[in-house]
Amino acid sequence: MSDWERDFPAPAKLNLFLHVVGRRADGYHLLHTAFRLIDYGDTLRFAP
């Protein structure tokens, strides 16, 4: 790995449910959700 390369963890999550319950005036959705972080994921590597 060179001096310019960097690795970052990208942890995973498990969505237990996701309900869209409306929309805000700015266009974003209102959500009700529950999720669980899990001991799994990827590593992102950035290099020039």
MMTF fields as JSON, N, C-alpha, C and O atoms, coordinates in Angstrom:
{
  "mmtfVersion": "1.0.0",
  "mmtfProducer": "UNKNOWN",
  "numBonds": 191,
  "numAtoms": 192,
  "numGroups": 48,
  "numChains": 1,
  "numModels": 1,
  "chainsPerModel": [1],
  "groupsPerChain": [48],
  "chainIdList": ["A"],
  "bondAtomList": [4, 2, 8, 6, 12, 10, 16, 14, 20, 18, 24, 22, 28, 26, 32, 30, 36, 34, 40, 38, 44, 42, 48, 46, 52, 50, 56, 54, 60, 58, 64, 62, 68, 66, 72, 70, 76, 74, 80, 78, 84, 82, 88, 86, 92, 90, 96, 94, 100, 98, 104, 102, 108, 106, 112, 110, 116, 114, 120, 118, 124, 122, 128, 126, 132, 130, 136, 134, 140, 138, 144, 142, 148, 146, 152, 150, 156, 154, 160, 158, 164, 162, 168, 166, 172, 170, 176, 174, 180, 178, 184, 182, 188, 186],
  "bondOrderList": [1, 1, 1, 1, 1, 1, 1, 1, 1, 1, 1, 1, 1, 1, 1, 1, 1, 1, 1, 1, 1, 1, 1, 1, 1, 1, 1, 1, 1, 1, 1, 1, 1, 1, 1, 1, 1, 1, 1, 1, 1, 1, 1, 1, 1, 1, 1],
  "groupList": [{"groupName": "MET", "atomNameList": ["N", "CA", "C", "O"], "elementList": ["N", "C", "C", "O"], "formalChargeList": [0, 0, 0, 0], "bondAtomList": [1, 0, 2, 1, 3, 2], "bondOrderList": [1, 1, 2], "singleLetterCode": "M", "chemCompType": "L-PEPTIDE LINKING"}, {"groupName": "SER", "atomNameList": ["N", "CA", "C", "O"], "elementList": ["N", "C", "C", "O"], "formalChargeList": [0, 0, 0, 0], "bondAtomList": [1, 0, 2, 1, 3, 2], "bondOrderList": [1, 1, 2], "singleLetterCode": "S", "chemCompType": "L-PEPTIDE LINKING"}, {"groupName": "ASP", "atomNameList": ["N", "CA", "C", "O"], "elementList": ["N", "C", "C", "O"], "formalChargeList": [0, 0, 0, 0], "bondAtomList": [1, 0, 2, 1, 3, 2], "bondOrderList": [1, 1, 2], "singleLetterCode": "D", "chemCompType": "L-PEPTIDE LINKING"}, {"groupName": "TRP", "atomNameList": ["N", "CA", "C", "O"], "elementList": ["N", "C", "C", "O"], "formalChargeList": [0, 0, 0, 0], "bondAtomList": [1, 0, 2, 1, 3, 2], "bondOrderList": [1, 1, 2], "singleLetterCode": "W", "chemCompType": "L-PEPTIDE LINKING"}, {"groupName": "GLU", "atomNameList": ["N", "CA", "C", "O"], "elementList": ["N", "C", "C", "O"], "formalChargeList": [0, 0, 0, 0], "bondAtomList": [1, 0, 2, 1, 3, 2], "bondOrderList": [1, 1, 2], "singleLetterCode": "E", "chemCompType": "L-PEPTIDE LINKING"}, {"groupName": "ARG", "atomNameList": ["N", "CA", "C", "O"], "elementList": ["N", "C", "C", "O"], "formalChargeList": [0, 0, 0, 0], "bondAtomList": [1, 0, 2, 1, 3, 2], "bondOrderList": [1, 1, 2], "singleLetterCode": "R", "chemCompType": "L-PEPTIDE LINKING"}, {"groupName": "PHE", "atomNameList": ["N", "CA", "C", "O"], "elementList": ["N", "C", "C", "O"], "formalChargeList": [0, 0, 0, 0], "bondAtomList": [1, 0, 2, 1, 3, 2], "bondOrderList": [1, 1, 2], "singleLetterCode": "F", "chemCompType": "L-PEPTIDE LINKING"}, {"groupName": "PRO", "atomNameList": ["N", "CA", "C", "O"], "elementList": ["N", "C", "C", "O"], "formalChargeList": [0, 0, 0, 0], "bondAtomList": [1, 0, 2, 1, 3, 2], "bondOrderList": [1, 1, 2], "singleLetterCode": "P", "chemCompType": "L-PEPTIDE LINKING"}, {"groupName": "ALA", "atomNameList": ["N", "CA", "C", "O"], "elementList": ["N", "C", "C", "O"], "formalChargeList": [0, 0, 0, 0], "bondAtomList": [1, 0, 2, 1, 3, 2], "bondOrderList": [1, 1, 2], "singleLetterCode": "A", "chemCompType": "L-PEPTIDE LINKING"}, {"groupName": "LYS", "atomNameList": ["N", "CA", "C", "O"], "elementList": ["N", "C", "C", "O"], "formalChargeList": [0, 0, 0, 0], "bondAtomList": [1, 0, 2, 1, 3, 2], "bondOrderList": [1, 1, 2], "singleLetterCode": "K", "chemCompType": "L-PEPTIDE LINKING"}, {"groupName": "LEU", "atomNameList": ["N", "CA", "C", "O"], "elementList": ["N", "C", "C", "O"], "formalChargeList": [0, 0, 0, 0], "bondAtomList": [1, 0, 2, 1, 3, 2], "bondOrderList": [1, 1, 2], "singleLetterCode": "L", "chemCompType": "L-PEPTIDE LINKING"}, {"groupName": "ASN", "atomNameList": ["N", "CA", "C", "O"], "elementList": ["N", "C", "C", "O"], "formalChargeList": [0, 0, 0, 0], "bondAtomList": [1, 0, 2, 1, 3, 2], "bondOrderList": [1, 1, 2], "singleLetterCode": "N", "chemCompType": "L-PEPTIDE LINKING"}, {"groupName": "HIS", "atomNameList": ["N", "CA", "C", "O"], "elementList": ["N", "C", "C", "O"], "formalChargeList": [0, 0, 0, 0], "bondAtomList": [1, 0, 2, 1, 3, 2], "bondOrderList": [1, 1, 2], "singleLetterCode": "H", "chemCompType": "L-PEPTIDE LINKING"}, {"groupName": "VAL", "atomNameList": ["N", "CA", "C", "O"], "elementList": ["N", "C", "C", "O"], "formalChargeList": [0, 0, 0, 0], "bondAtomList": [1, 0, 2, 1, 3, 2], "bondOrderList": [1, 1, 2], "singleLetterCode": "V", "chemCompType": "L-PEPTIDE LINKING"}, {"groupName": "GLY", "atomNameList": ["N", "CA", "C", "O"], "elementList": ["N", "C", "C", "O"], "formalChargeList": [0, 0, 0, 0], "bondAtomList": [1, 0, 2, 1, 3, 2], "bondOrderList": [1, 1, 2], "singleLetterCode": "G", "chemCompType": "PEPTIDE LINKING"}, {"groupName": "TYR", "atomNameList": ["N", "CA", "C", "O"], "elementList": ["N", "C", "C", "O"], "formalChargeList": [0, 0, 0, 0], "bondAtomList": [1, 0, 2, 1, 3, 2], "bondOrderList": [1, 1, 2], "singleLetterCode": "Y", "chemCompType": "L-PEPTIDE LINKING"}, {"groupName": "THR", "atomNameList": ["N", "CA", "C", "O"], "elementList": ["N", "C", "C", "O"], "formalChargeList": [0, 0, 0, 0], "bondAtomList": [1, 0, 2, 1, 3, 2], "bondOrderList": [1, 1, 2], "singleLetterCode": "T", "chemCompType": "L-PEPTIDE LINKING"}, {"groupName": "ILE", "atomNameList": ["N", "CA", "C", "O"], "elementList": ["N", "C", "C", "O"], "formalChargeList": [0, 0, 0, 0], "bondAtomList": [1, 0, 2, 1, 3, 2], "bondOrderList": [1, 1, 2], "singleLetterCode": "I", "chemCompType": "L-PEPTIDE LINKING"}],
  "groupTypeList": [0, 1, 2, 3, 4, 5, 2, 6, 7, 8, 7, 8, 9, 10, 11, 10, 6, 10, 12, 13, 13, 14, 5, 5, 8, 2, 14, 15, 12, 10, 10, 12, 16, 8, 6, 5, 10, 17, 2, 15, 14, 2, 16, 10, 5, 6, 8, 7],
  "groupIdList": [1, 2, 3, 4, 5, 6, 7, 8, 9, 10, 11, 12, 13, 14, 15, 16, 17, 18, 19, 20, 21, 22, 23, 24, 25, 26, 27, 28, 29, 30, 31, 32, 33, 34, 35, 36, 37, 38, 39, 40, 41, 42, 43, 44, 45, 46, 47, 48],
  "secStructList": [7, 7, 6, 6, 7, 3, 3, 3, 3, 3, 3, 3, 3, 3, 3, 3, 3, 3, 3, 3, 3, 3, 3, 7, 6, 6, 1, 7, 3, 3, 3, 3, 3, 3, 3, 3, 3, 3, 3, 3, 3, 3, 3, 3, 3, 3, 7, 7],
  "xCoordList": [0.864, 0.0, 0.907, 1.847, 0.627, 1.429, 1.003, 0.021, 1.76, 1.445, 0.096, -0.504, -0.388, -1.637, -2.861, -3.987, -2.669, -3.801, -4.308, -3.525, -5.618, -6.238, -7.334, -8.062, -7.435, -8.494, -9.457, -9.041, -10.752, -11.788, -12.777, -13.158, -13.204, -14.216, -15.58, -15.913, -16.357, -17.73, -18.62, -18.948, -19.015, -19.781, -21.167, -21.739, -21.68, -22.99, -24.072, -23.797, -25.317, -26.476, -27.568, -27.622, -28.415, -29.543, -30.817, -31.129, -31.558, -32.828, -33.901, -34.198, -34.472, -35.54, -36.877, -37.701, -37.095, -38.235, -37.958, -37.156, -38.63, -38.512, -39.86, -40.292, -40.517, -41.821, -41.725, -41.265, -42.158, -42.264, -43.625, -44.656, -43.631, -44.884, -45.333, -46.347, -44.607, -45.009, -43.882, -42.838, -44.119, -43.118, -43.075, -44.113, -41.866, -41.69, -41.857, -41.878, -41.976, -42.147, -40.946, -41.089, -39.752, -38.554, -38.346, -37.332, -39.302, -39.236, -38.66, -38.81, -38.002, -37.48, -38.626, -39.657, -38.439, -39.465, -39.331, -38.231, -40.459, -40.491, -40.466, -41.211, -39.61, -39.412, -39.589, -39.286, -40.082, -40.011, -39.168, -39.479, -38.107, -37.202, -36.59, -36.523, -36.157, -35.36, -34.297, -34.575, -33.081, -32.005, -31.069, -31.089, -30.259, -29.287, -27.933, -27.802, -26.919, -25.559, -25.08, -25.35, -24.376, -23.887, -22.369, -21.784, -21.75, -20.29, -19.865, -19.299, -20.14, -19.793, -19.687, -20.287, -18.949, -18.845, -17.719, -17.16, -17.395, -16.355, -15.301, -15.449, -14.248, -13.222, -13.127, -12.98, -13.212, -13.08, -11.65, -11.103, -11.045, -9.683, -9.73, -10.246, -9.183, -9.093, -7.638, -6.747, -7.414, -6.061, -6.115, -7.111, -5.04, -5.028, -4.958, -4.94],
  "yCoordList": [-1.174, 0.0, 1.232, 1.313, 2.183, 3.4, 4.392, 4.173, 5.488, 6.516, 7.174, 7.727, 7.122, 7.804, 6.906, 7.402, 5.615, 4.695, 4.662, 4.742, 4.545, 4.467, 3.403, 3.257, 2.669, 1.68, 2.19, 2.747, 1.991, 2.401, 1.259, 0.623, 0.986, -0.051, 0.42, 1.601, -0.511, -0.247, -1.285, -2.307, -1.031, -2.027, -2.261, -1.383, -3.447, -3.819, -3.635, -3.598, -3.519, -3.488, -4.347, -4.537, -4.85, -5.674, -4.888, -4.604, -4.534, -3.823, -4.816, -5.775, -4.577, -5.437, -5.04, -5.9, -3.737, -3.248, -1.82, -1.115, -1.407, -0.045, 0.328, -0.26, 1.3, 1.758, 3.225, 4.059, 3.536, 4.927, 5.421, 4.883, 6.447, 6.882, 8.266, 8.773, 8.874, 10.19, 10.856, 10.258, 12.109, 12.889, 14.293, 14.895, 14.809, 16.157, 17.172, 16.81, 18.434, 19.509, 19.63, 20.077, 19.231, 19.33, 18.103, 18.009, 17.155, 15.998, 14.739, 13.651, 14.861, 13.678, 12.886, 13.452, 11.559, 10.7, 10.617, 10.708, 10.444, 10.156, 8.642, 7.925, 8.16, 6.724, 6.285, 7.027, 5.071, 4.336, 3.111, 2.354, 2.914, 1.815, 1.261, 1.944, 0.044, -0.576, -1.414, -2.133, -1.309, -2.095, -2.571, -2.074, -3.531, -4.122, -4.122, -4.598, -3.583, -3.68, -5.113, -5.743, -5.625, -7.001, -7.006, -6.063, -8.067, -8.201, -8.709, -9.795, -7.923, -8.274, -6.969, -5.969, -6.966, -5.76, -5.873, -6.95, -4.763, -4.688, -3.684, -2.985, -3.631, -2.608, -1.848, -2.449, -0.53, 0.314, 0.818, 1.32, 0.684, 1.178, 2.286, 2.102, 3.437, 4.577, 4.764, 4.811, 4.868, 5.038, 5.992, 6.032, 6.763, 7.687, 6.953, 7.586],
  "zCoordList": [0.0, 0.0, 0.0, 0.791, -0.882, -0.959, 0.122, 0.831, 0.236, 1.23, 0.972, 1.893, -0.261, -0.621, -0.491, -0.524, -0.345, -0.227, 1.212, 2.158, 1.365, 2.69, 2.672, 1.69, 3.772, 3.962, 5.028, 6.044, 4.78, 5.723, 5.896, 4.913, 7.133, 7.335, 6.832, 6.923, 6.304, 5.868, 6.546, 5.943, 7.8, 8.547, 7.942, 7.296, 8.164, 7.623, 8.679, 9.879, 8.2, 9.096, 8.478, 7.263, 9.319, 8.896, 9.171, 10.327, 8.124, 8.289, 8.723, 8.01, 9.888, 10.386, 9.779, 9.469, 9.607, 8.84, 8.414, 9.027, 7.359, 6.841, 6.24, 5.248, 6.844, 6.366, 5.961, 6.74, 4.747, 4.305, 4.776, 4.372, 5.631, 6.254, 5.794, 6.272, 4.89, 4.403, 3.646, 3.386, 3.3, 2.584, 3.163, 3.441, 3.343, 3.864, 2.738, 1.561, 3.108, 2.126, 1.19, 0.052, 1.668, 0.825, -0.062, -0.754, -0.051, -0.937, -0.307, -0.864, 0.844, 1.521, 2.138, 2.501, 2.255, 2.831, 4.348, 4.894, 5.012, 6.444, 6.614, 5.946, 7.506, 7.654, 9.097, 10.032, 9.26, 10.529, 10.221, 9.302, 10.984, 10.689, 11.966, 12.988, 11.894, 12.95, 12.258, 11.298, 12.763, 12.181, 13.272, 14.398, 12.919, 13.845, 13.159, 12.031, 13.842, 13.325, 13.496, 14.518, 12.507, 12.564, 12.411, 11.88, 12.878, 12.818, 11.447, 11.322, 10.44, 9.075, 8.306, 8.699, 7.238, 6.435, 5.435, 5.226, 4.825, 3.814, 4.241, 5.244, 3.468, 3.625, 2.315, 1.251, 2.394, 1.209, 1.125, 2.107, -0.051, -0.258, -1.3, -2.402, -0.932, -1.837, -2.233, -1.385, -3.531, -4.053, -5.245, -5.968, -5.449, -6.596, -7.92, -8.976]
}
